[in-house]
Amino acid sequence: MKDLSFIVPRTPFAQAWSAIGGLEMRVGRRVVKSDRFGHMSANISLSLNYARSHISSAGVEIEEKQDSEGRTVAFCVDWRLAKDPQVAKHEAECVATYCKGLGLNVIRYETQPFFDVYPVAPDKGEALRDMLSELAVTNGVLYLGDSRTDNPAFRASNISLGVVHDESPVRSLDCDYLVRFELVPDFLHALVLNDLKFTPDFPMIKINPNRRRE
């Protein structure tokens, strides 16, 4: 859900990236843009200006998500560090209502004190399939995620692994297996030692009792 400028420098080992909920993808040096949101670009600008002018609470962050050409195509309103959470939440909800009135997609994350605003509903499953097509990969796909927005990608993968932390909506994660957030480094280390071959026998891996697919 972050943009390429955020994720690429933090993942120098990767060969391909899908960013902004699948609105932009980079494979090697080639960037592929989605054409699904062009007609909503003006409304993103309007809502971003509205957010800037109507949120005055200290500690509220408006994070712009920009494409590779520097254009803001989505944004996040985050009041986790607000000095007055109640006032900040009220101001943020006014922004959310305005965005919905413009036909934009407001994405909430359970009870978290932030939300994303997108021109169209992101589909991580479609984004994953598009990337696999670009890479000509048809099998051996392991996907990690920690929210219900990851469910379409869980279903599009061969092995799906939900990352669990204190605020995880575990019952809504449609994945095969679970791993605690603090044990993810141990899992990745074990995966490397096992030649990138996943096995549910890794000690930190648990079967998801709530999984809905066979």
C-alpha positions as CSV (number, residue, x, y, z in Angstrom):
1,M,0.0,0.0,0.0
2,K,3.1,2.3,0.2
3,D,4.5,3.9,-2.9
4,L,7.7,2.9,-4.8
5,S,9.8,5.8,-3.3
6,F,9.1,4.2,0.1
7,I,9.5,0.5,-0.5
8,V,12.3,0.3,-3.1
9,P,15.1,1.8,-1.0
10,R,14.1,-0.5,1.9
11,T,14.1,-3.7,-0.2
12,P,17.3,-3.6,-2.3
13,F,17.3,-7.4,-2.5
14,A,14.0,-7.5,-4.5
15,Q,13.6,-7.7,-8.3
16,A,10.0,-6.5,-8.6
17,W,7.6,-4.4,-6.5
18,S,3.9,-3.7,-6.6
19,A,3.1,-0.4,-5.0
20,I,0.1,1.8,-4.0
21,G,-2.3,-1.2,-3.8
22,G,-1.3,-2.3,-7.3
23,L,-1.7,1.1,-9.0
24,E,2.0,1.0,-10.0
25,M,4.4,-1.9,-10.5
26,R,8.1,-1.9,-11.1
27,V,10.0,-4.9,-12.6
28,G,13.7,-4.3,-12.8
29,R,13.9,-0.8,-14.1
30,R,10.6,-0.9,-16.0
31,V,7.6,0.8,-14.4
32,V,4.1,-0.4,-15.3
33,K,1.1,1.9,-14.4
34,S,-2.5,1.0,-13.9
35,D,-5.0,2.8,-16.1
36,R,-7.9,2.2,-13.8
37,F,-7.8,5.5,-11.9
38,G,-7.1,8.3,-14.3
39,H,-10.6,9.7,-14.3
40,M,-10.4,10.1,-10.5
41,S,-7.1,12.0,-10.3
42,A,-8.9,15.4,-10.0
43,N,-10.9,14.1,-7.0
44,I,-7.8,12.9,-5.2
45,S,-6.4,16.5,-5.6
46,L,-9.7,18.0,-4.3
47,S,-9.8,15.7,-1.3
48,L,-6.2,16.2,-0.4
49,N,-6.7,19.9,-0.4
50,Y,-9.8,19.5,1.7
51,A,-7.8,17.4,4.2
52,R,-5.0,19.9,4.5
53,S,-7.4,22.8,5.1
54,H,-9.8,21.0,7.5
55,I,-7.3,19.1,9.7
56,S,-5.8,21.4,12.3
57,S,-5.1,19.0,15.2
58,A,-1.4,18.7,16.2
59,G,0.2,15.3,15.5
60,V,-2.0,14.3,12.5
61,E,-0.1,13.2,9.5
62,I,-1.3,13.3,5.9
63,E,0.9,11.0,4.0
64,E,0.8,11.4,0.2
65,K,1.4,8.3,-2.0
66,Q,3.0,9.4,-5.2
67,D,3.7,7.6,-8.4
68,S,7.1,7.4,-10.0
69,E,6.5,10.7,-11.8
70,G,5.8,12.5,-8.5
71,R,2.0,12.7,-8.8
72,T,-0.1,12.1,-5.7
73,V,-2.5,9.3,-6.5
74,A,-3.6,8.3,-3.0
75,F,-3.0,9.4,0.6
76,C,-3.3,8.4,4.2
77,V,-4.8,10.3,7.2
78,D,-3.0,9.1,10.4
79,W,-3.9,10.4,13.8
80,R,-1.9,7.9,16.0
81,L,0.3,10.7,17.3
82,A,-2.4,13.3,17.7
83,K,-2.3,15.5,20.8
84,D,-6.1,15.3,21.1
85,P,-7.2,12.0,19.6
86,Q,-10.9,12.7,19.9
87,V,-10.7,16.0,18.0
88,A,-8.3,14.5,15.5
89,K,-10.7,11.6,14.9
90,H,-13.6,14.0,14.3
91,E,-11.6,16.0,11.8
92,A,-10.4,12.8,10.1
93,E,-14.0,11.5,9.8
94,C,-15.1,14.7,8.2
95,V,-12.3,14.1,5.6
96,A,-13.5,10.5,5.1
97,T,-17.1,11.7,4.5
98,Y,-15.9,14.3,2.0
99,C,-13.8,11.7,0.1
100,K,-16.7,9.3,-0.1
101,G,-18.9,12.1,-1.5
102,L,-16.4,12.4,-4.3
103,G,-16.7,8.7,-5.1
104,L,-13.3,7.9,-3.7
105,N,-12.4,4.6,-1.9
106,V,-11.8,5.0,1.9
107,I,-9.9,2.0,3.3
108,R,-10.1,1.4,7.0
109,Y,-8.0,-1.1,9.0
110,E,-10.3,-2.4,11.6
111,T,-10.1,-0.1,14.7
112,Q,-6.8,1.5,13.7
113,P,-6.5,5.4,14.0
114,F,-5.8,5.9,10.3
115,F,-7.3,5.3,6.9
116,D,-6.2,5.4,3.2
117,V,-7.9,7.2,0.4
118,Y,-7.6,5.6,-3.0
119,P,-9.1,6.6,-6.4
120,V,-10.4,3.0,-6.8
121,A,-10.5,0.0,-4.6
122,P,-7.1,-1.7,-4.5
123,D,-7.0,-5.4,-5.1
124,K,-3.8,-7.1,-3.9
125,G,-4.8,-10.3,-5.5
126,E,-5.0,-8.7,-8.9
127,A,-1.7,-6.9,-8.2
128,L,0.0,-10.2,-7.3
129,R,-1.3,-11.9,-10.4
130,D,-0.1,-9.1,-12.6
131,M,3.3,-9.2,-11.1
132,L,3.6,-13.0,-11.4
133,S,2.5,-12.6,-15.1
134,E,5.3,-10.1,-15.7
135,L,7.8,-12.4,-14.0
136,A,6.5,-15.5,-15.8
137,V,6.1,-17.2,-12.4
138,T,3.3,-19.8,-12.2
139,N,4.1,-21.7,-9.0
140,G,5.9,-21.6,-5.7
141,V,4.5,-18.3,-4.4
142,L,4.5,-17.6,-0.7
143,Y,2.6,-14.5,0.5
144,L,2.8,-12.7,3.9
145,G,0.2,-10.2,5.0
146,D,-1.4,-8.9,8.2
147,S,-4.8,-7.5,7.4
148,R,-8.1,-8.4,5.6
149,T,-6.9,-6.3,2.6
150,D,-4.4,-9.1,2.0
151,N,-7.1,-11.8,1.6
152,P,-7.3,-11.6,-2.2
153,A,-3.5,-12.1,-2.4
154,F,-3.7,-14.9,0.1
155,R,-6.1,-16.7,-2.2
156,A,-3.9,-16.0,-5.3
157,S,-0.8,-17.6,-3.7
158,N,0.3,-21.1,-3.2
159,I,1.2,-20.7,0.4
160,S,-0.4,-17.9,2.5
161,L,1.0,-16.8,5.8
162,G,-0.7,-14.3,8.1
163,V,1.5,-12.2,10.3
164,V,0.0,-11.8,13.8
165,H,0.5,-8.9,16.1
166,D,-1.5,-7.5,19.1
167,E,-4.0,-5.7,16.8
168,S,-4.3,-8.4,14.1
169,P,-7.8,-9.3,13.0
170,V,-6.9,-13.0,13.1
171,R,-10.4,-14.3,12.5
172,S,-10.7,-12.3,9.3
173,L,-7.3,-13.5,7.8
174,D,-8.1,-16.0,5.0
175,C,-4.6,-17.6,5.1
176,D,-3.3,-21.1,5.6
177,Y,-0.7,-20.4,8.3
178,L,0.1,-17.9,11.0
179,V,3.3,-16.5,12.4
180,R,3.8,-14.0,15.3
181,F,5.2,-10.6,14.2
182,E,8.2,-10.9,16.5
183,L,9.1,-14.3,15.0
184,V,9.1,-13.2,11.4
185,P,12.9,-12.7,11.4
186,D,13.3,-16.3,12.7
187,F,11.0,-17.6,10.0
188,L,12.9,-15.8,7.2
189,H,16.2,-17.1,8.6
190,A,14.8,-20.7,8.7
191,L,13.4,-20.3,5.2
192,V,16.8,-19.2,3.9
193,L,18.5,-22.1,5.6
194,N,16.0,-24.5,4.0
195,D,16.8,-23.2,0.5
196,L,13.6,-21.1,0.4
197,K,11.4,-24.2,0.8
198,F,8.5,-23.7,3.1
199,T,7.4,-26.3,5.5
200,P,4.7,-26.0,8.2
201,D,7.1,-27.9,10.5
202,F,9.0,-24.7,11.2
203,P,8.6,-24.2,15.0
204,M,7.2,-20.7,14.7
205,I,4.5,-21.6,12.1
206,K,1.0,-22.4,13.2
207,I,-2.0,-23.6,11.2
208,N,-4.7,-21.0,10.9
209,P,-7.8,-22.6,12.6
210,N,-10.0,-20.0,10.9
211,R,-8.9,-20.6,7.3
212,R,-11.8,-21.0,4.8
213,R,-10.2,-22.5,1.8
214,E,-9.1,-26.1,1.4
